[in-house]
């Protein structure tokens, strides 16, 4: 076939050959132009005709701040945040009402989504702290096989507390507290200890749930005497009983000594002193006449005593007797201070 084409080309005239060459050149130029234009041409973006699917979001509870373990969650620690529904973890919480005042099981960091697994679902899940009532405190006292009801009191039971005070010859017992919950015995609060039917061997420490005022009363009473536990039945006939106190004295107590009898002395009323004539001491004056000594005395006068305080320092204030006039004589000097 190629030879036939060449034969026909050889049969053409010169003008026809020129025209054929021109046509072939144009065809070659067109082919090269198309190849070059396709190489330099930028690819056009392909427009997508598919519609973008709408992403659904939900509101979940997110921690606004770090929440340490066992912290009671408050509303100020939380916030609501919208997240894609596909990114929400399983068990995510969607409102505050179900988690307020609930303790955190683990540490929750700011921005974390709160889930039920991060919280204590029941109070029993909190361990020992979950067994303490909200208005009480845990207080421990020493017990033994006798004061601890021989170990038959188990965690979760309710007991009454007795206080025994004793001295050398007497003992007094009274009911201190009633209907007190026993939280643990010998640091044991496991389910096996609660459900077991056998008594706890050698109880030494009992932990009770008490209100603050009751705890102060118990601790003070424990310093005065010995505390006994009384185990209450499952359904007691009387939930509470009145105050009771009993004192017993030893037969060896010595008899009290008799008190001395006091003799009553009758009191005689005081009477005013009677007027008794008092003969005052006669003043004596010695008169020397020559070689003779003569004495003279006044008549006896009656003196009426005055009560103390009336004139002078008390006692008799009778007037002194008058001395009769006598001739002036030279007397010896009287020493000072003499009577």
MODASUL-V340225 format. One record per residue. RES is the residue in three letters. PSI is psi as a letter, one per 30 degrees, with the letter a starting at -180 (* if undefined). NEAR is the number of other ideal C-beta (glycine too) atoms within 8 Angstrom. Layout:
# MODASUL-V340225
res=RES psi=PSI near=NEAR
res=RES psi=PSI near=NEAR
This chain:
# MODASUL-V340225
res=UNK psi=e near=4
res=UNK psi=e near=5
res=UNK psi=e near=6
res=UNK psi=e near=7
res=UNK psi=e near=8
res=UNK psi=e near=8
res=UNK psi=e near=8
res=UNK psi=e near=8
res=UNK psi=e near=9
res=UNK psi=f near=6
res=UNK psi=f near=5
res=UNK psi=l near=9
res=UNK psi=l near=5
res=UNK psi=e near=6
res=UNK psi=e near=6
res=UNK psi=e near=8
res=UNK psi=e near=10
res=UNK psi=e near=8
res=UNK psi=e near=8
res=UNK psi=e near=10
res=UNK psi=e near=8
res=UNK psi=e near=8
res=UNK psi=e near=8
res=UNK psi=e near=8
res=UNK psi=e near=8
res=UNK psi=e near=8
res=UNK psi=e near=8
res=UNK psi=e near=8
res=UNK psi=e near=8
res=UNK psi=e near=8
res=UNK psi=e near=8
res=UNK psi=e near=8
res=UNK psi=e near=8
res=UNK psi=e near=8
res=UNK psi=e near=8
res=UNK psi=e near=8
res=UNK psi=e near=8
res=UNK psi=f near=7
res=UNK psi=e near=6
res=UNK psi=f near=5
res=UNK psi=k near=6
res=UNK psi=k near=3
res=UNK psi=k near=4
res=UNK psi=k near=4
res=UNK psi=k near=4
res=UNK psi=j near=4
res=UNK psi=k near=4
res=UNK psi=k near=4
res=UNK psi=f near=3
res=UNK psi=k near=4
res=UNK psi=k near=3
res=UNK psi=k near=4
res=UNK psi=k near=4
res=UNK psi=k near=4
res=UNK psi=k near=7
res=UNK psi=k near=6
res=UNK psi=l near=8
res=UNK psi=l near=9
res=UNK psi=k near=8
res=UNK psi=l near=13
res=UNK psi=k near=13
res=UNK psi=k near=12
res=UNK psi=k near=13
res=UNK psi=f near=8
res=UNK psi=l near=6
res=UNK psi=k near=8
res=UNK psi=j near=10
res=UNK psi=l near=7
res=UNK psi=k near=7
res=UNK psi=g near=7
res=UNK psi=k near=8
res=UNK psi=k near=6
res=UNK psi=k near=13
res=UNK psi=l near=8
res=UNK psi=e near=6
res=UNK psi=f near=5
res=UNK psi=f near=9
res=UNK psi=l near=14
res=UNK psi=l near=6
res=UNK psi=k near=8
res=UNK psi=k near=7
res=UNK psi=k near=6
res=UNK psi=l near=11
res=UNK psi=k near=8
res=UNK psi=f near=9
res=UNK psi=f near=5
res=UNK psi=f near=5
res=UNK psi=k near=10
res=UNK psi=l near=6
res=UNK psi=k near=4
res=UNK psi=g near=7
res=UNK psi=k near=11
res=UNK psi=k near=11
res=UNK psi=g near=7
res=UNK psi=l near=6
res=UNK psi=f near=8
res=UNK psi=f near=5
res=UNK psi=f near=7
res=UNK psi=f near=11
res=UNK psi=k near=9
res=UNK psi=g near=5
res=UNK psi=k near=10
res=UNK psi=k near=10
res=UNK psi=k near=15
res=UNK psi=e near=9
res=UNK psi=l near=6
res=UNK psi=k near=8
res=UNK psi=k near=10
res=UNK psi=l near=7
res=UNK psi=k near=7
res=UNK psi=f near=5
res=UNK psi=k near=9
res=UNK psi=k near=10
res=UNK psi=k near=14
res=UNK psi=l near=11
res=UNK psi=f near=7
res=UNK psi=f near=6
res=UNK psi=f near=10
res=UNK psi=l near=13
res=UNK psi=j near=11
res=UNK psi=e near=5
res=UNK psi=l near=6
res=UNK psi=e near=7
res=UNK psi=f near=6
res=UNK psi=f near=9
res=UNK psi=g near=10
res=UNK psi=b near=5
res=UNK psi=e near=10
res=UNK psi=f near=7
res=UNK psi=f near=11
res=UNK psi=f near=10
res=UNK psi=k near=11
res=UNK psi=l near=6
res=UNK psi=e near=4
res=UNK psi=g near=4
res=UNK psi=l near=10
res=UNK psi=l near=9
res=UNK psi=k near=10
res=UNK psi=k near=10
res=UNK psi=k near=7
res=UNK psi=l near=10
res=UNK psi=k near=5
res=UNK psi=l near=11
res=UNK psi=a near=9
res=UNK psi=f near=8
res=UNK psi=e near=6
res=UNK psi=f near=10
res=UNK psi=g near=13
res=UNK psi=h near=10
res=UNK psi=g near=7
res=UNK psi=g near=12
res=UNK psi=f near=8
res=UNK psi=k near=13
res=UNK psi=l near=11
res=UNK psi=k near=12
res=UNK psi=f near=6
res=UNK psi=l near=10
res=UNK psi=k near=7
res=UNK psi=l near=13
res=UNK psi=l near=11
res=UNK psi=k near=15
res=UNK psi=k near=12
res=UNK psi=k near=13
res=UNK psi=j near=11
res=UNK psi=k near=9
res=UNK psi=l near=7
res=UNK psi=a near=6
res=UNK psi=e near=4
res=UNK psi=g near=8
res=UNK psi=l near=11
res=UNK psi=k near=9
res=UNK psi=k near=10
res=UNK psi=k near=10
res=UNK psi=l near=10
res=UNK psi=k near=10
res=UNK psi=e near=10
res=UNK psi=l near=11
res=UNK psi=l near=8
res=UNK psi=h near=8
res=UNK psi=k near=13
res=UNK psi=k near=10
res=UNK psi=j near=17
res=UNK psi=e near=12
res=UNK psi=l near=11
res=UNK psi=k near=15
res=UNK psi=h near=9
res=UNK psi=g near=6
res=UNK psi=k near=9
res=UNK psi=g near=10
res=UNK psi=l near=6
res=UNK psi=e near=5
res=UNK psi=e near=6
res=UNK psi=e near=12
res=UNK psi=e near=10
res=UNK psi=f near=5
res=UNK psi=k near=7
res=UNK psi=f near=2
res=UNK psi=l near=4
res=UNK psi=l near=6
res=UNK psi=k near=12
res=UNK psi=k near=5
res=UNK psi=i near=8
res=UNK psi=k near=14
res=UNK psi=e near=7
res=UNK psi=k near=11
res=UNK psi=k near=13
res=UNK psi=k near=11
res=UNK psi=l near=15
res=UNK psi=j near=12
res=UNK psi=k near=12
res=UNK psi=l near=8
res=UNK psi=e near=7
res=UNK psi=e near=6
res=UNK psi=e near=10
res=UNK psi=e near=11
res=UNK psi=e near=8
res=UNK psi=e near=10
res=UNK psi=e near=16
res=UNK psi=e near=9
res=UNK psi=e near=8
res=UNK psi=e near=11
res=UNK psi=f near=9
res=UNK psi=f near=5
res=UNK psi=e near=7
res=UNK psi=a near=9
res=UNK psi=k near=6
res=UNK psi=k near=15
res=UNK psi=k near=10
res=UNK psi=k near=15
res=UNK psi=j near=9
res=UNK psi=k near=9
res=UNK psi=k near=9
res=UNK psi=l near=5
res=UNK psi=e near=2
res=UNK psi=i near=4
res=UNK psi=k near=6
res=UNK psi=e near=3
res=UNK psi=k near=5
res=UNK psi=e near=4
res=UNK psi=k near=5
res=UNK psi=l near=6
res=UNK psi=l near=3
res=UNK psi=k near=5
res=UNK psi=k near=7
res=UNK psi=k near=7
res=UNK psi=k near=7
res=UNK psi=k near=8
res=UNK psi=k near=6
res=UNK psi=k near=7
res=UNK psi=k near=8
res=UNK psi=f near=4
res=UNK psi=g near=5
res=UNK psi=k near=8
res=UNK psi=k near=5
res=UNK psi=k near=4
res=UNK psi=k near=4
res=UNK psi=k near=4
res=UNK psi=k near=4
res=UNK psi=k near=4
res=UNK psi=k near=4
res=UNK psi=k near=4
res=UNK psi=k near=4
res=UNK psi=k near=4
res=UNK psi=k near=4
res=UNK psi=k near=4
res=UNK psi=k near=4
res=UNK psi=k near=4
res=UNK psi=k near=4
res=UNK psi=k near=4
res=UNK psi=k near=4
res=UNK psi=k near=4
res=UNK psi=k near=4
res=UNK psi=k near=6
res=UNK psi=l near=4
res=UNK psi=j near=6
res=UNK psi=k near=6
res=UNK psi=k near=6
res=UNK psi=k near=9
res=UNK psi=j near=5
res=UNK psi=l near=9
res=UNK psi=k near=4
res=UNK psi=k near=7
res=UNK psi=k near=8
res=UNK psi=k near=6
res=UNK psi=k near=8
res=UNK psi=k near=7
res=UNK psi=k near=10
res=UNK psi=j near=7
res=UNK psi=j near=5
res=UNK psi=b near=4
res=UNK psi=g near=2
res=UNK psi=k near=6
res=UNK psi=k near=6
res=UNK psi=k near=7
res=UNK psi=l near=8
res=UNK psi=k near=7
res=UNK psi=l near=6
res=UNK psi=l near=10
res=UNK psi=l near=4
res=UNK psi=k near=6
res=UNK psi=k near=9
res=UNK psi=k near=6
res=UNK psi=k near=9
res=UNK psi=j near=6
res=UNK psi=k near=10
res=UNK psi=k near=9
res=UNK psi=l near=6
res=UNK psi=k near=6
res=UNK psi=f near=4
res=UNK psi=j near=7
res=UNK psi=k near=4
res=UNK psi=a near=6
res=UNK psi=g near=3
res=UNK psi=l near=6
res=UNK psi=a near=8
res=UNK psi=k near=7
res=UNK psi=h near=7
res=UNK psi=k near=9
res=UNK psi=k near=4
res=UNK psi=k near=4
res=UNK psi=l near=10
res=UNK psi=k near=5
res=UNK psi=k near=8
res=UNK psi=k near=6
res=UNK psi=k near=3
res=UNK psi=l near=9
res=UNK psi=k near=3
res=UNK psi=k near=3
res=UNK psi=l near=7
res=UNK psi=k near=2
res=UNK psi=l near=5
res=UNK psi=k near=3
res=UNK psi=k near=4
res=UNK psi=k near=6
res=UNK psi=k near=5
res=UNK psi=k near=4
res=UNK psi=f near=3
res=UNK psi=l near=5
res=UNK psi=* near=1
